[in-house]
Amino acid sequence: MVSKAPRSRYPKPPLDGLRRRLKESREGSSSQQRGAFVRESFKLPRIAAREKAREWFEQYPKAAYWTEIESWYERPGDIIEFTMRRLPNAD
């Protein structure tokens, strides 16, 4: 059921707190990590990208560090842009 009451009857919610939180998160995003994972992004030719991923999996075994390729994209010129992520340390 749709209300037929004019919108002016209802005041708009205050958005100052939301604006402040958005501004703080955007300013802090470059210095803070997202979550508990360590992330590193690369933009390499396909063969070098494979080698870099293997290097990460050898240095930080998946079973201990939850190492994974978080995202990857094929770019023109056979360039792969990808992000690796892992836990900062193994317990």
All heavy atoms as an XYZ file, in Angstrom:
767
protein
N       0.840     -1.176      0.000
C       0.000      0.000      0.000
C       0.888      1.244      0.000
O       1.808      1.366      0.787
C      -0.898     -0.035      1.226
C      -1.831      1.108      1.322
S      -2.945      0.779      2.683
C      -3.792      2.274      2.698
N       0.617      2.161     -0.881
C       1.404      3.371     -1.020
C       0.705      4.505     -0.295
O      -0.492      4.721     -0.463
C       1.596      3.726     -2.509
C       2.351      5.017     -2.642
C       2.283      2.600     -3.228
N       1.457      5.224      0.508
C       0.896      6.351      1.242
C       0.681      7.530      0.294
O       1.520      7.824     -0.547
C       1.851      6.752      2.364
O       1.398      7.930      2.969
N      -0.447      8.176      0.445
C      -0.757      9.331     -0.397
C      -0.474     10.641      0.323
O      -0.822     11.696     -0.152
C      -2.210      9.263     -0.837
C      -2.509      7.990     -1.587
C      -3.463      8.214     -2.672
C      -3.687      6.870     -3.354
N      -3.916      6.945     -4.710
N       0.145     10.559      1.500
C       0.463     11.765      2.263
C       1.578     12.523      1.561
O       2.505     11.922      1.020
C       0.900     11.395      3.672
N       1.494     13.838      1.550
C       2.561     14.625      0.913
C       3.887     14.420      1.660
O       3.917     14.286      2.872
C       2.076     16.068      1.006
C       0.992     16.064      2.013
C       0.448     14.677      2.108
N       4.961     14.414      0.921
C       6.278     14.188      1.514
C       6.685     15.299      2.481
O       7.470     15.087      3.372
C       7.325     14.066      0.421
C       7.198     12.788     -0.350
C       8.339     12.671     -1.329
N       8.206     11.445     -2.072
C       9.043     10.433     -1.969
N      10.082     10.534     -1.194
N       8.846      9.340     -2.653
N       6.212     16.475      2.286
C       6.598     17.597      3.144
C       6.154     17.389      4.584
O       6.639     18.042      5.484
C       6.035     18.899      2.591
O       4.625     18.846      2.578
N       5.227     16.494      4.811
C       4.765     16.205      6.166
C       5.839     15.532      6.996
O       5.836     15.618      8.218
C       3.563     15.266      6.098
C       2.285     15.891      6.506
C       1.181     14.901      6.366
N       0.871     14.352      7.678
C      -0.022     13.421      7.899
N      -0.685     12.896      6.900
N      -0.274     13.007      9.104
N       6.731     14.824      6.333
C       7.757     14.078      7.038
C       9.097     14.782      6.879
O       9.548     15.011      5.767
C       7.853     12.657      6.484
C       6.546     11.914      6.584
C       5.754     11.718      5.466
C       6.093     11.439      7.807
C       4.546     11.055      5.552
C       4.889     10.775      7.914
C       4.114     10.575      6.776
O       2.926      9.925      6.884
N       9.741     15.103      7.986
C      11.038     15.785      7.873
C      12.107     14.832      7.339
O      12.052     13.634      7.544
C      11.343     16.189      9.312
C      10.606     15.202     10.145
C       9.362     14.854      9.368
N      13.058     15.400      6.641
C      14.175     14.605      6.140
C      15.092     14.242      7.301
O      15.279     15.048      8.215
C      14.971     15.393      5.099
C      14.236     15.590      3.804
C      15.121     16.274      2.803
C      14.403     16.429      1.488
N      15.250     17.040      0.472
N      15.669     13.046      7.280
C      16.571     12.665      8.366
C      17.870     13.463      8.286
O      18.308     13.834      7.198
C      16.831     11.180      8.110
C      16.563     10.991      6.670
C      15.510     11.995      6.297
N      18.485     13.739      9.424
C      19.762     14.456      9.395
C      20.845     13.561      8.792
O      20.955     12.393      9.115
C      20.043     14.757     10.863
C      19.266     13.734     11.615
C      18.059     13.411     10.766
N      21.642     14.113      7.903
C      22.671     13.338      7.224
C      24.087     13.761      7.608
O      25.059     13.270      7.041
C      22.497     13.464      5.698
C      21.176     12.926      5.156
C      21.079     13.195      3.665
C      21.031     11.452      5.444
N      24.196     14.664      8.567
C      25.517     15.158      8.957
C      26.422     14.031      9.468
O      27.601     13.969      9.121
C      25.404     16.241     10.028
C      24.693     17.474      9.508
O      24.707     17.679      8.277
O      24.124     18.221     10.320
N      25.885     13.134     10.286
C      26.683     12.038     10.821
C      27.163     11.105      9.721
O      28.316     10.669      9.712
N      26.280     10.807      8.786
C      26.643      9.946      7.661
C      27.718     10.606      6.802
O      28.697      9.965      6.420
C      25.414      9.632      6.817
C      25.631      8.800      5.573
C      26.205      7.437      5.936
C      24.338      8.654      4.802
N      27.561     11.889      6.518
C      28.565     12.613      5.731
C      29.925     12.593      6.417
O      30.958     12.396      5.788
C      28.119     14.050      5.506
C      27.025     14.190      4.494
C      26.737     15.668      4.197
N      25.568     15.787      3.378
C      24.405     16.308      3.768
N      24.281     16.800      4.975
N      23.373     16.360      2.954
N      29.925     12.792      7.726
C      31.174     12.813      8.486
C      31.851     11.436      8.438
O      33.050     11.339      8.203
C      30.910     13.216      9.932
C      32.170     13.399     10.767
C      31.907     13.786     12.213
N      31.288     12.682     12.934
C      30.008     12.642     13.331
N      29.204     13.653     13.099
N      29.516     11.599     13.963
N      31.087     10.368      8.626
C      31.665      9.023      8.589
C      32.209      8.677      7.210
O      33.265      8.066      7.082
C      30.638      7.984      9.022
C      30.419      7.986     10.529
C      29.580      6.845     10.938
N      28.281      6.955     10.244
C      27.254      6.156     10.408
N      27.345      5.155     11.242
N      26.134      6.332      9.754
N      31.501      9.070      6.165
C      31.988      8.831      4.807
C      33.291      9.572      4.552
O      34.239      9.022      3.986
C      30.946      9.254      3.772
C      29.789      8.291      3.554
C      28.723      8.935      2.681
C      30.276      7.010      2.930
N      33.342     10.832      4.986
C      34.549     11.629      4.796
C      35.726     11.012      5.549
O      36.823     10.884      5.009
C      34.300     13.060      5.272
C      35.480     13.979      5.076
C      35.184     15.377      5.561
C      36.407     16.256      5.420
N      36.206     17.574      6.005
N      35.495     10.582      6.792
C      36.562      9.971      7.584
C      37.048      8.669      6.959
O      38.245      8.410      6.916
C      36.063      9.703      9.009
C      35.894     10.957      9.833
C      35.189     10.694     11.159
O      34.779      9.535     11.423
O      35.024     11.654     11.936
N      36.121      7.866      6.450
C      36.542      6.586      5.856
C      37.310      6.805      4.559
O      38.248      6.076      4.254
C      35.340      5.680      5.615
O      34.541      6.168      4.561
N      36.923      7.810      3.786
C      37.641      8.098      2.544
C      39.029      8.647      2.814
O      39.979      8.313      2.122
C      36.850      9.084      1.693
C      35.627      8.464      1.084
C      34.827      9.461      0.304
N      33.635      8.830     -0.229
C      32.482      9.444     -0.419
N      32.366     10.722     -0.130
N      31.455      8.794     -0.897
N      39.159      9.489      3.811
C      40.464     10.063      4.141
C      41.386      9.014      4.737
O      42.582      9.019      4.484
C      40.306     11.218      5.131
C      39.695     12.457      4.516
C      39.394     13.539      5.542
O      39.514     13.277      6.757
O      39.029     14.643      5.114
N      40.850      8.103      5.512
C      41.663      7.097      6.175
C      41.938      5.868      5.336
O      42.726      5.033      5.709
N      41.310      5.742      4.176
C      41.447      4.521      3.385
C      42.862      4.299      2.877
O      43.291      3.175      2.705
C      40.465      4.522      2.212
O      40.791      5.558      1.311
N      43.605      5.353      2.625
C      44.962      5.179      2.102
C      45.925      4.707      3.185
O      46.894      4.026      2.893
C      45.460      6.485      1.493
O      45.502      7.485      2.478
N      45.665      5.045      4.435
C      46.590      4.664      5.489
C      46.134      3.429      6.260
O      46.928      2.818      6.947
C      46.767      5.835      6.467
O      45.541      6.124      7.096
N      44.874      3.053      6.150
C      44.363      1.913      6.884
C      44.167      0.733      5.954
O      43.880      0.891      4.783
C      43.027      2.252      7.537
C      43.111      3.312      8.598
C      41.731      3.650      9.143
O      40.720      3.281      8.571
N      41.697      4.354     10.243
N      44.299     -0.466      6.521
C      44.031     -1.670      5.758
C      42.559     -2.014      5.867
O      41.904     -1.686      6.843
C      44.841     -2.837      6.315
C      46.269     -2.820      5.938
C      46.938     -4.106      6.397
O      46.307     -4.962      6.972
N      48.210     -4.214      6.145
N      42.070     -2.708      4.857
C      40.698     -3.203      4.902
C      40.724     -4.573      5.552
O      41.221     -5.524      4.985
C      40.119     -3.306      3.490
C      40.010     -1.990      2.785
C      39.545     -2.190      1.376
N      40.588     -2.908      0.629
C      40.386     -3.610     -0.462
N      39.196     -3.726     -0.965
N      41.374     -4.209     -1.082
N      40.190     -4.683      6.738
C      40.128     -5.965      7.400
C      41.474     -6.433      7.918
O      42.411     -5.669      8.071
N      41.562     -7.742      8.151
C      42.761     -8.317      8.747
C      43.800     -8.717      7.707
O      44.901     -9.120      8.068
C      42.366     -9.545      9.563
N      43.477     -8.636      6.432
C      44.370     -9.119      5.390
C      45.373     -8.067      4.921
O      45.095     -6.880      4.940
C      43.564     -9.589      4.177
C      42.793    -10.852      4.424
C      41.459    -10.808      4.783
C      43.411    -12.089      4.321
C      40.755    -11.966      5.017
C      42.706    -13.252      4.545
C      41.377    -13.197      4.905
N      46.519     -8.555      4.489
C      47.529     -7.727      3.831
C      47.280     -7.886      2.339
O      47.165     -9.007      1.840
C      48.956     -8.205      4.176
C      49.985     -7.438      3.372
C      49.205     -8.076      5.663
N      47.154     -6.778      1.620
C      46.886     -6.829      0.186
C      47.988     -6.104     -0.569
O      48.514     -5.107     -0.099
C      45.550     -6.158     -0.123
C      44.371     -6.939      0.376
C      43.080     -6.146      0.168
N      41.915     -6.935      0.474
C      41.442     -7.117      1.692
N      42.030     -6.556      2.720
N      40.361     -7.853      1.887
N      48.289     -6.635     -1.744
C      49.250     -5.973     -2.619
C      48.767     -6.154     -4.053
O      48.406     -7.255     -4.459
C      50.646     -6.559     -2.434
C      51.720     -5.716     -3.056
C      53.113     -6.154     -2.660
O      53.272     -6.857     -1.652
O      54.054     -5.777     -3.387
N      48.753     -5.064     -4.806
C      48.288     -5.105     -6.194
C      49.466     -5.032     -7.144
O      50.477     -4.382     -6.871
C      47.338     -3.941     -6.465
O      46.186     -4.072     -5.673
N      49.311     -5.702     -8.283
C      50.353     -5.763     -9.297
C      49.738     -5.548    -10.669
O      48.569     -5.859    -10.888
C      51.037     -7.140     -9.290
C      51.618     -7.522     -7.963
C      50.892     -8.296     -7.076
C      52.887     -7.122     -7.609
C      51.418     -8.661     -5.848
C      53.428     -7.482     -6.385
C      52.694     -8.254     -5.502
N      50.530     -5.061    -11.591
C      50.140     -4.894    -12.989
C      51.336     -5.355    -13.808
O      52.288     -4.609    -13.997
C      49.799     -3.423    -13.251
C      49.010     -3.178    -14.486
C      48.590     -1.714    -14.528
C      47.669     -1.455    -15.675
N      47.279     -0.044    -15.733
N      51.280     -6.618    -14.272
C      52.442     -7.247    -14.899
C      52.046     -7.987    -16.171
O      50.888     -8.383    -16.325
C      53.060     -8.271    -13.929
C      53.532     -7.750    -12.573
C      53.804     -8.908    -11.639
C      54.779     -6.909    -12.772
N      53.020     -8.238    -17.057
C      52.750     -9.112    -18.194
C      52.347    -10.503    -17.676
O      52.718    -10.889    -16.562
C      54.090     -9.175    -18.936
C      54.830     -7.966    -18.486
C      54.368     -7.683    -17.090
N      51.615    -11.257    -18.475
C      51.037    -12.533    -18.044
C      52.058    -13.476    -17.400
O      51.823    -14.009    -16.312
C      50.373    -13.216    -19.228
C      49.656    -14.510    -18.861
C      48.981    -15.134    -20.060
N      48.036    -14.229    -20.682
C      46.744    -14.141    -20.351
N      46.264    -14.903    -19.395
N      45.946    -13.299    -20.983
N      53.195    -13.684    -18.022
C      54.190    -14.626    -17.488
C      54.744    -14.129    -16.157
O      54.872    -14.889    -15.198
C      55.311    -14.868    -18.518
C      54.717    -15.584    -19.728
C      56.456    -15.652    -17.909
C      55.651    -15.711    -20.901
N      55.047    -12.849    -16.070
C      55.558    -12.280    -14.814
C      54.482    -12.334    -13.726
O      54.798    -12.548    -12.544
C      56.019    -10.846    -15.029
N      53.220    -12.169    -14.108
C      52.120    -12.241    -13.133
C      52.026    -13.644    -12.544
O      51.839    -13.812    -11.334
C      50.811    -11.843    -13.795
N      52.170    -14.666    -13.395
C      52.157    -16.048    -12.899
C      53.306    -16.282    -11.923
O      53.142    -16.912    -10.877
C      52.273    -17.025    -14.063
C      51.010    -17.198    -14.819
C      51.161    -18.278    -15.865
N      49.958    -18.346    -16.663
C      49.927    -18.687    -17.927
N      51.050    -18.997    -18.560
N      48.791    -18.736    -18.580
N      54.479    -15.792    -12.273
C      55.644    -15.972    -11.405
C      55.445    -15.271    -10.064
O      55.798    -15.810     -9.012
C      56.898    -15.453    -12.102
C      57.338    -16.300    -13.271
C      58.483    -15.686    -14.068
O      59.034    -14.651    -13.629
O      58.819    -16.236    -15.123
N      54.887    -14.069    -10.096
C      54.652    -13.317     -8.860
C      53.645    -14.045     -7.969
O      53.825    -14.157     -6.752
C      54.158    -11.904     -9.179
C      53.911    -11.038     -7.967
C      55.122    -10.904     -7.062
C      56.107     -9.914     -7.585
N      57.221     -9.686     -6.643
N      52.586    -14.585     -8.568
C      51.593    -15.336     -7.790
C      52.225    -16.581     -7.178
O      52.010    -16.877     -5.992
C      50.402    -15.697     -8.667
N      53.024    -17.312     -7.956
C      53.715    -18.497     -7.423
C      54.634    -18.119     -6.267
O      54.721    -18.823     -5.256
C      54.520    -19.179     -8.522
C      53.682    -20.010     -9.436
C      54.553    -20.853    -10.377
N      53.705    -21.416    -11.407
C      53.802    -21.146    -12.698
N      54.742    -20.334    -13.135
N      52.980    -21.701    -13.564
N      55.335    -16.998     -6.429
C      56.241    -16.515     -5.377
C      55.469    -16.282     -4.079
O      55.918    -16.681     -3.002
C      56.889    -15.219     -5.867
C      57.827    -14.564     -4.910
C      58.333    -13.242     -5.474
O      58.819    -13.224     -6.623
O      58.211    -12.218     -4.759
N      54.308    -15.649     -4.182
C      53.487    -15.397     -2.991
C      53.029    -16.707     -2.353
O      53.074    -16.859     -1.139
C      52.270    -14.549     -3.368
C      52.461    -13.090     -3.114
C      53.394    -12.274     -3.681
C      51.716    -12.275     -2.223
N      53.248    -10.997     -3.210
C      52.215    -10.978     -2.305
C      50.652    -12.512     -1.383
C      51.707     -9.920     -1.571
C      50.132    -11.462     -0.644
C      50.670    -10.186     -0.744
N      52.566    -17.658     -3.174
C      52.088    -18.927     -2.625
C      53.222    -19.731     -1.991
O      52.995    -20.461     -1.027
C      51.371    -19.747     -3.695
C      49.984    -19.238     -3.988
C      49.681    -18.708     -5.229
C      48.985    -19.276     -3.024
C      48.400    -18.237     -5.505
C      47.708    -18.804     -3.288
C      47.424    -18.279     -4.536
N      54.447    -19.619     -2.517
C      55.591    -20.296     -1.910
C      56.007    -19.613     -0.610
O      56.319    -20.264      0.379
C      56.763    -20.331     -2.881
C      56.561    -21.291     -4.037
C      57.647    -21.182     -5.099
O      58.621    -20.415     -4.902
O      57.509    -21.860     -6.126
N      56.035    -18.300     -0.617
C      56.468    -17.547      0.567
C      55.412    -17.577      1.666
O      55.751    -17.629      2.844
C      56.776    -16.102      0.175
C      57.386    -15.306      1.292
C      57.876    -13.944      0.822
O      57.764    -13.591     -0.342
N      58.428    -13.178      1.744
N      54.150    -17.538      1.290
C      53.042    -17.525      2.252
C      52.089    -18.664      1.894
O      51.117    -18.464      1.170
C      52.301    -16.193      2.204
C      53.203    -14.986      2.323
C      53.474    -14.186      1.217
C      53.793    -14.656      3.536
C      54.295    -13.084      1.322
C      54.628    -13.555      3.639
C      54.874    -12.771      2.531
O      55.697    -11.686      2.623
N      52.336    -19.880      2.394
C      51.508    -21.027      2.034
C      50.026    -20.784      2.327
O      49.667    -20.199      3.344
C      52.054    -22.154      2.912
C      53.417    -21.718      3.310
C      53.390    -20.221      3.333
N      49.193    -21.234      1.409
C      47.755    -20.995      1.505
C      47.178    -21.536      2.815
O      46.330    -20.901      3.434
C      47.056    -21.623      0.311
C      45.599    -21.300      0.248
C      44.991    -21.744     -1.058
C      43.579    -21.236     -1.134
N      43.112    -21.073     -2.475
N      47.618    -22.705      3.242
C      47.073    -23.322      4.449
C      47.324    -22.476      5.701
O      46.497    -22.430      6.609
C      47.657    -24.711      4.633
N      48.456    -21.806      5.754
C      48.808    -21.028      6.947
C      48.368    -19.573      6.855
O      47.965    -18.979      7.852
C      50.312    -21.086      7.170
N      48.447    -18.985      5.676
C      48.198    -17.542      5.526
C      46.906    -17.212      4.793
O      46.597    -16.060      4.576
C      49.352    -16.893      4.763
C      50.648    -16.848      5.532
C      51.567    -17.878      5.432
C      50.953    -15.769      6.345
C      52.763    -17.833      6.126
C      52.135    -15.713      7.036
C      53.044    -16.755      6.935
O      54.229    -16.704      7.624
N      46.171    -18.216      4.343
C      44.950    -18.015      3.543
C      45.251    -17.170      2.307
O      44.460    -16.347      1.876
C      43.849    -17.352      4.336
C      43.272    -18.158      5.454
C      43.697    -19.365      5.904
C      42.167    -17.811      6.268
N      42.932    -19.783      6.948
C      41.976    -18.834      7.202
C      41.325    -16.723      6.305
C      40.976    -18.811      8.146
C      40.325    -16.693      7.246
C      40.150    -17.728      8.151
N      46.405    -17.378      1.741
C      46.834    -16.619      0.565
C      45.906    -16.920     -0.605
O      45.546    -18.071     -0.838
C      48.273    -17.003      0.195
O      49.101    -16.778      1.326
C      48.777    -16.184     -0.980
N      45.526    -15.866     -1.318
C      44.707    -16.049     -2.513
C      44.819    -14.851     -3.440
O      45.249    -13.771     -3.031
C      43.246    -16.300     -2.158
C      42.509    -15.113     -1.611
C      41.039    -15.425     -1.327
O      40.674    -16.613     -1.234
O      40.277    -14.476     -1.202
N      44.455    -15.084     -4.688
C      44.339    -13.988     -5.638
C      42.937    -13.435     -5.445
O      41.951    -14.107     -5.719
C      44.559    -14.472     -7.080
C      45.970    -15.044     -7.219
C      44.323    -13.330     -8.066
C      46.226    -15.744     -8.523
N      42.867    -12.232     -4.908
C      41.566    -11.650     -4.562
C      40.794    -11.220     -5.808
O      39.590    -11.426     -5.892
C      41.780    -10.458     -3.625
C      40.506     -9.902     -3.069
C      40.757     -8.858     -2.019
O      41.491     -7.895     -2.303
O      40.232     -9.014     -0.906
N      41.472    -10.607     -6.757
C      40.821    -10.185     -7.997
C      41.867    -10.087     -9.096
O      43.049     -9.897     -8.815
C      40.131     -8.833     -7.815
O      41.078     -7.835     -7.516
N      41.416    -10.248    -10.343
C      42.339    -10.082    -11.458
C      41.565     -9.653    -12.686
O      40.375     -9.933    -12.820
C      43.138    -11.356    -11.720
C      42.325    -12.530    -12.180
C      41.646    -13.409    -11.395
C      42.096    -12.933    -13.534
N      41.013    -14.331    -12.169
C      41.266    -14.069    -13.491
C      42.507    -12.443    -14.761
C      40.846    -14.725    -14.633
C      42.076    -13.096    -15.908
C      41.268    -14.231    -15.831
N      42.256     -8.920    -13.541
C      41.677     -8.391    -14.778
C      42.701     -8.512    -15.891
O      43.877     -8.276    -15.681
C      41.291     -6.912    -14.629
C      40.380     -6.648    -13.470
C      40.893     -6.229    -12.249
C      39.010     -6.825    -13.586
C      40.065     -5.991    -11.169
C      38.176     -6.586    -12.514
C      38.698     -6.175    -11.311
O      37.871     -5.947    -10.245
N      42.220     -8.858    -17.074
C      43.075     -8.847    -18.260
C      43.005     -7.465    -18.858
O      41.934     -6.945    -19.134
C      42.587     -9.860    -19.293
C      43.032    -11.265    -19.014
C      42.689    -12.187    -20.168
O      43.202    -11.968    -21.285
O      41.896    -13.097    -19.920
N      44.148     -6.856    -19.061
C      44.237     -5.538    -19.679
C      44.787     -5.696    -21.088
O      45.425     -6.711    -21.404
C      45.125     -4.613    -18.856
C      44.638     -4.391    -17.434
C      43.349     -3.634    -17.447
N      42.908     -3.372    -16.078
C      41.658     -3.177    -15.739
N      40.728     -3.189    -16.656
N      41.331     -2.945    -14.493
N      44.610     -4.701    -21.932
C      45.173     -4.782    -23.293
C      46.687     -4.997    -23.260
O      47.375     -4.541    -22.343
C      44.825     -3.417    -23.895
C      43.667     -2.924    -23.099
C      43.839     -3.484    -21.723
N      47.180     -5.700    -24.256
C      48.614     -5.939    -24.340
C      49.072     -7.110    -23.484
O      50.229     -7.182    -23.096
N      48.154     -8.035    -23.157
C      48.478     -9.220    -22.358
C      49.029     -8.841    -20.985
O      49.935     -9.481    -20.450
C      49.455    -10.127    -23.109
C      49.305    -11.581    -22.691
O      48.187    -11.974    -22.278
O      50.303    -12.310    -22.750
N      48.486     -7.790    -20.405
C      48.851     -7.334    -19.061
C      47.768     -7.835    -18.094
O      46.579     -7.740    -18.373
C      48.929     -5.792    -18.988
C      49.970     -5.268    -19.973
C      49.201     -5.302    -17.578
C      51.382     -5.657    -19.659
N      48.207     -8.357    -16.963
C      47.282     -8.830    -15.934
C      47.416     -7.899    -14.731
O      48.507     -7.676    -14.218
C      47.599    -10.284    -15.506
C      47.646    -11.204    -16.712
C      46.604    -10.755    -14.459
C      46.357    -11.355    -17.455
N      46.296     -7.358    -14.303
C      46.247     -6.530    -13.086
C      45.565     -7.377    -12.024
O      44.452     -7.850    -12.227
C      45.456     -5.259    -13.368
C      45.401     -4.305    -12.218
C      44.668     -3.028    -12.571
O      44.563     -2.678    -13.755
O      44.191     -2.371    -11.629
N      46.244     -7.604    -10.912
C      45.677     -8.481     -9.898
C      46.060     -8.039     -8.490
O      47.020     -7.297     -8.295
C      46.108     -9.935    -10.137
C      47.590    -10.182    -10.040
C      48.126    -10.801     -8.925
C      48.444     -9.813    -11.073
C      49.491    -11.040     -8.842
C      49.793    -10.054    -11.003
C      50.329    -10.665     -9.876
N      45.277     -8.503     -7.528
C      45.520     -8.202     -6.125
C      45.656     -9.509     -5.363
O      44.791    -10.379     -5.449
C      44.362     -7.378     -5.529
O      44.252     -6.161     -6.255
C      44.591     -7.079     -4.051
N      46.762     -9.643     -4.652
C      47.003    -10.801     -3.788
C      46.667    -10.397     -2.360
O      46.887     -9.251     -1.975
C      48.477    -11.223     -3.844
C      48.975    -11.654     -5.207
S      48.332    -13.231     -5.764
C      48.914    -14.367     -4.518
N      46.151    -11.361     -1.602
C      45.883    -11.070     -0.200
C      46.295    -12.263      0.646
O      46.292    -13.402      0.187
C      44.429    -10.699      0.018
C      43.543    -11.803      0.372
C      42.153    -11.335      0.707
N      41.387    -12.519      1.071
C      40.127    -12.535      1.326
N      39.421    -11.432      1.262
N      39.523    -13.640      1.658
N      46.690    -11.955      1.894
C      47.111    -12.985      2.847
C      46.939    -12.447      4.254
O      46.792    -11.229      4.454
C      48.569    -13.366      2.616
C      49.509    -12.211      2.936
C      50.965    -12.623      2.846
N      51.849    -11.490      3.003
C      52.245    -10.998      4.180
N      51.797    -11.532      5.300
N      53.049     -9.969      4.246
N      46.954    -13.335      5.208
C      46.969    -12.903      6.604
C      48.351    -12.375      6.935
O      49.346    -12.809      6.347
C      46.631    -14.080      7.522
C      45.174    -14.548      7.498
C      45.019    -15.797      8.356
C      44.245    -13.455      7.985
N      48.447    -11.424      7.853
C      49.746    -10.826      8.151
C      50.732    -11.817      8.777
O      51.929    -11.695      8.576
C      49.438     -9.692      9.118
C      48.063     -9.909      9.577
C      47.371    -10.782      8.593
N      50.253    -12.810      9.528
C      51.152    -13.802     10.096
C      50.385    -15.087     10.350
O      49.178    -15.089     10.479
C      51.809    -13.315     11.395
C      50.781    -12.873     12.411
O      49.611    -13.211     12.330
N      51.226    -12.120     13.386
N      51.093    -16.175     10.406
C      50.468    -17.480     10.657
C      50.642    -17.833     12.116
O      51.694    -17.609     12.698
C      51.104    -18.540      9.774
N      49.601    -18.367     12.700
C      49.674    -18.780     14.115
C      50.103    -20.217     14.236
O      49.895    -21.035     13.440
C      48.321    -18.604     14.792
C      47.974    -17.110     14.928
O      48.902    -16.281     14.902
O      46.793    -16.807     15.070
